[in-house]
Amino acid sequence: MTNILDPLTLEPLPPETRQRLLHFPLSKEESGLLPLEQITEIIRLNWVDILPVPEMSSCILGIGNWRGEMLWLVDLKELVGCIPLSKSGQMLASPVAIVIEVNNHPLGLVVEQVNDIELHDLQQLQPATAGTFSPKLLPFILGSLPGVGGIVLDVTAITNFFA
């Protein structure tokens, strides 16, 4: 006897709860994750194309040209309390800017590299606590994903820091 499935009686697939996140290193121990829908573009930079701006916070690398517009470029690692790009031996390499935009205000988050895009269930996000993360990193965290070792960063908190 053959079992034949009636397609009309099949249950619909549950909705996909996982989100695509861009994965990149913050330090040797920590990885950063950003929701892909909050990223406008990823661009490769040349250090000579970054115009330093005097008397700014040390995490602000300067400004660059992005689509004919001025783009503020921020050393994300320094902003969150990790070793800055300038001190990690990455000044000779070509860094990457992750362009995010909140309320039509673009900002380039400069990191040494981006790794890949991963699928994660953000319902599994664990809240960030003061004892778990450094005080400099804590305001920029949405939470961490257990078992992944990744920190999901809050794009709005990062852009509001510079508002």
C-alpha positions in Angstrom: 0.0 0.0 0.0 1.4 3.4 -1.0 1.0 6.5 1.2 -0.1 9.4 -1.0 0.0 12.9 0.6 -2.7 15.2 -0.3 -1.1 18.6 -0.9 -4.2 20.4 0.4 -3.9 18.9 3.8 -0.2 19.8 4.4 0.5 22.3 7.0 2.1 25.5 5.8 5.7 26.1 6.5 6.3 28.2 9.6 7.5 31.7 8.9 11.2 32.2 8.7 12.4 33.8 12.0 16.0 33.9 11.2 17.7 37.1 10.0 20.7 37.6 7.8 23.6 39.2 9.7 26.9 40.5 8.5 29.7 38.9 10.5 33.1 40.7 11.1 35.9 40.6 13.7 36.0 43.2 16.5 38.9 41.6 18.4 40.6 38.2 18.7 37.8 37.1 21.0 34.7 39.0 19.8 32.9 39.1 16.6 30.4 41.8 15.5 27.1 41.1 13.8 25.0 43.7 12.0 21.5 43.1 10.5 21.9 43.1 6.8 18.7 45.1 6.2 20.4 48.0 8.1 23.4 48.1 5.9 23.4 50.3 2.8 26.6 49.2 1.2 30.0 47.8 1.9 33.0 49.5 0.3 36.7 48.9 0.2 38.7 52.0 1.3 42.2 53.3 0.7 43.7 55.2 3.6 44.9 58.0 1.3 41.3 58.7 0.4 40.3 59.4 4.0 40.5 63.1 4.8 41.3 63.5 8.6 39.3 66.1 10.5 41.3 67.9 13.2 40.0 68.1 16.8 37.6 65.2 16.5 37.3 62.1 18.7 40.1 59.7 18.0 37.6 57.1 16.8 36.6 59.3 13.9 39.0 58.5 11.1 37.8 61.4 8.9 35.6 61.9 5.9 35.5 60.1 2.6 33.7 60.4 -0.7 30.6 58.1 -1.0 28.4 58.4 -4.1 29.5 62.1 -4.4 28.6 62.8 -0.8 30.6 63.3 2.3 30.7 60.2 4.5 32.0 60.3 8.1 34.2 57.3 8.7 34.5 55.8 12.2 36.9 53.2 13.5 34.3 50.8 14.9 36.8 48.8 16.9 38.0 52.0 18.7 34.5 53.2 19.3 33.5 50.0 21.1 36.7 49.8 23.2 38.8 47.3 21.2 42.3 47.9 19.8 42.0 50.7 17.2 42.9 49.9 13.6 45.9 52.3 13.9 47.4 50.2 16.6 46.5 46.7 15.4 48.8 46.7 12.4 45.9 47.2 10.0 46.9 50.6 8.7 48.7 49.1 5.7 45.8 47.0 4.6 42.8 48.2 2.8 40.0 48.5 5.3 36.3 48.0 4.7 33.5 50.6 5.4 30.1 49.2 6.4 27.8 52.0 5.4 24.8 52.3 7.6 22.0 54.9 7.4 19.6 56.1 10.0 17.2 59.0 9.3 19.1 59.7 6.0 22.4 60.2 7.9 25.0 57.8 6.5 27.9 56.7 8.6 30.8 54.4 7.6 31.8 51.9 10.2 35.4 51.0 9.3 36.7 47.5 10.1 39.6 45.5 8.8 37.4 42.9 7.0 34.0 41.4 6.8 33.7 37.7 6.9 30.3 36.5 5.6 26.6 36.6 6.0 25.0 34.3 8.5 21.4 33.4 9.4 20.5 33.7 13.1 17.3 33.7 15.1 17.3 37.1 16.9 14.6 35.7 19.3 17.5 33.8 20.9 19.3 37.1 21.6 20.6 37.4 25.2 20.5 40.9 26.7 23.9 42.5 27.3 24.8 42.9 31.0 27.4 45.2 32.6 29.5 42.3 33.9 29.7 40.5 30.5 30.9 43.4 28.3 33.2 46.4 28.6 31.5 49.7 29.6 32.6 51.2 26.3 30.9 48.4 24.2 27.8 48.0 26.3 25.8 51.0 24.9 26.1 49.7 21.4 24.9 46.2 21.9 21.5 44.8 21.1 22.5 41.5 22.6 24.6 38.4 22.1 23.8 35.1 20.5 24.6 32.1 22.7 26.9 29.5 21.1 27.8 31.8 18.3 30.2 34.1 20.0 28.8 37.1 18.2 27.6 40.4 19.4 24.7 42.0 17.6 25.3 45.7 17.4 22.7 48.4 17.6 22.9 50.6 14.5 20.6 53.3 15.9 22.7 53.6 19.1 25.9 53.9 17.1 24.5 56.7 14.8 22.9 58.5 17.8 26.3 58.6 19.5 27.4 61.0 16.8 24.2 63.0 16.5 
